[in-house]
């Protein structure tokens, strides 16, 4: 088993749609919130190269800086790129990820098996990545951070097929800690897709969009900032990889399955906070392995962390309702329930950007939101967004408050900038929710921004702490 320090502090830097930092908003009434339009648009041209890093005072922690993969793209983007084209590309990538996640859940239900161990990262839609060291001596590489995946992997030499990555491809023959796992090992047998070649375990991961990775399943050492290490982590060493993984040389899986990093280190809890995407500040992802973990503070906003044996990778939570402008929506009681066959339910995901709701639920939310924004000029639809506004020349606007309601009676109110976002630099803003015909709903990272989301794995709770980045 991997040996680690009791508490991990990982550093996050997130820039997704580039609009949301410092879009300051205040509560006008209990039913409305104010969106600072001028501030949002002003920040779109922000220089992304001046990154400020969070410093931890915990001397016993492991440090891992996390960056938005958009950082690499934007620091080197073509001068002719415009903000709207970036948004449209990201929305397309986000739709591909959502389709991949929903397909995985469907396959698991049909076969009455747990979800396949494949990443939801399709078309390069993983929102966050980190620079980690692999092997001994350590070789640094960017890896996508994904709560919707279990299996961690990096590209490895010799490459029969490798896509382009910023760093040299990892060379296992130069690492003294590299160990191939045998076919009869417990970890090999945990893989959803595997085969045996000359006594060594071979993993196979495929994607709905044609992306894939295949190679040796091994144990390796992972090195974090400051030289702290985690030993004997089971990861994939991919010799045959192709697809939409721009900017990263692999993936770090943080899902709920047996092969994820939290499971391998026996984490009792972990939490993350996704900072304002235009901000140059950082936040942290924390793992705790203390076996005497206490129940969550009763003053915190909490939701039950639910189990779905057919899809162990995903983090399901007990969402019971939504309100818009203080009006509780008349949502059918079955809309957010995990069915007996494992279908349906609501997951929370770092890699999906925009929250997806069942079409009938989305329509209820959208229609109520439109009632509360009848004073605002409408704009044309943009990609998956069908409720958009022309806010050119506006300093700030009043919009209906949006709240999630959880089993147990707690509610989470969202800041306006987490659900009304700019899609161009001219002043077009859209309601950042989208419908899905699938039975599974997904809470995306736009709605999670600025909120510390915690997973208490001992007491099966998801906690929410606004403004705790």
Secondary structure, 3 states (H helix, E strand, C coil): CCCCCCEEEEEECCCCCCCCCCCCCCECCCCEEEECHHHHHHHHHCCCCCCCCCCCCCCCCEEEEEEEHHHHHHHCCCCCCCHHHHHHHHHHHHHHHHHHHHHHHHHHHHHCCCCCCCCCCCCCCCCEEEEEEECCCCEEEEEEEECCCCCCEEEEECCCECCCCCCCCEEHHHCCCCEECECCCHHHHHCCCEEEECCEEEEEEECCCCCEEEEEEEEEEEECECCCEEEEEEEEEEEEEECCCCCCCEEEECCCCCCCHHHHCCCCEEEEECCCCCCCCCEEEEEECCCCCCCCCCCCEEEEEECCCCCCCCCEECEEEEEECCEECCCCCCCCCECCCCCECEEECCCCCCEEEEHHHHHHHHHHHHHCCCCCCEECCECCECCEEECCCCCCEEEECEEEEECCCCEEECCHHHCEEECCCCCEEEECEEEECCCCEEECHHHHCCEEEEEECCCCEEEEEECCC
